Amino acid sequence: ALLLLLMSGGCASASAADGSASATTASKKCQTLHTSMTYSQDKAPRDISAVLPQIVQKVNEALEGVVDVEVKWEGGEPMHRRVGEHQVEMDVTRLLSAIGTDRYAATTTAADGGDSGVSEDDFGRAVITQCFIFPFQILDTDECTLPAGHAMRHRCAAPAYCVNTDGSYECVCPVGGRGGGSGGGGAGAGAGS
């Protein structure tokens, strides 16, 4: 697991730190941010660290009074442009004075695992930490239709033809045909890995 801590005095910014996410985060009641990002597979980030600046920007646009953002990515293996829905869990520390000024007002208490309760930061300000989910999506790129020379274009050799699959492609020999391909798409033959 990767634990990323994003901090600043009034606007969250990105910096990374290794560590492991707490097992207790799974029991938290997290709110989903009403903002997301969508990438095409050929333009998608290869790992979570490439997504952090955009996540930080979206958090600061959606929430008032952001002091700290702690991102917990438990995606196991790196993203490597995996097609599908992805979610990033984060604990966002906000100024208590800003709570209630947006749609993400504190809706849960520390007792039910959603917010860690009110505390005082190093500057003597009342703050509260809330759990949020940030969704983003990576859409499939059709490797069969990409132009020659594109890094993700299929590698099927004639007489095989390319068939797009979700996240990759397959090289299919015509009925009665032989050989003619890279042995199929799979993760290594066109999925951008």
C-alpha positions, 0 to 999 in steps of 0.5 A: 500500500502507498500512503501519500501525504499532501499538505499546505497552509491553505491549499493542498499541494503534492508530495509523496511519502512511502508507508502503508495505509491503515487497515481501519480506513476500510471501516470509515464512512467516506463521502464521495466528492462530486467531481471526477476525472476521465482519461483515455487509456493512451493518455492515462497516468501510469501510476498514482503519483501522476494523478496527485496534482489533479486530485489536489486541484479538484479537492481545493476546488470542491472543498473550502478551508483545506489544510491537509490531504492524506491520500491512501492508495491501496490499489495494490499494483501500480495503475499502468493505465488499467481500464476501469473505475478507480477510487482514491481514498483520502483524509482531508483536514479542513478548518472547522470555520469552513465546514457548512459552507459547502455541500460536504459539511460534516455528516458523521462523527468520530464515533461512527468512523467518518470524521476524526473529531475537532482538534487544534492544528499547529496554528491554534485553528479548530480543524476536522478531518473527513474521509473522502473518495475521489473517483476517476476513470480510464477509458479503453483505447482501441489499439486496432485503430491507432495510427502507425507509429503510435506506441500503443498500436497493435502489433498484429502481422498479416494475415492476422487481424486486430480485435480490440478488447477491454484494456488490450487487443487480440491478434486473430488469425483468419479461419484456416490461416496460420501464424501471423501475429504477436500471439495475442494482445494481453497486457504486454502486447498493446495495453500500454505497459 
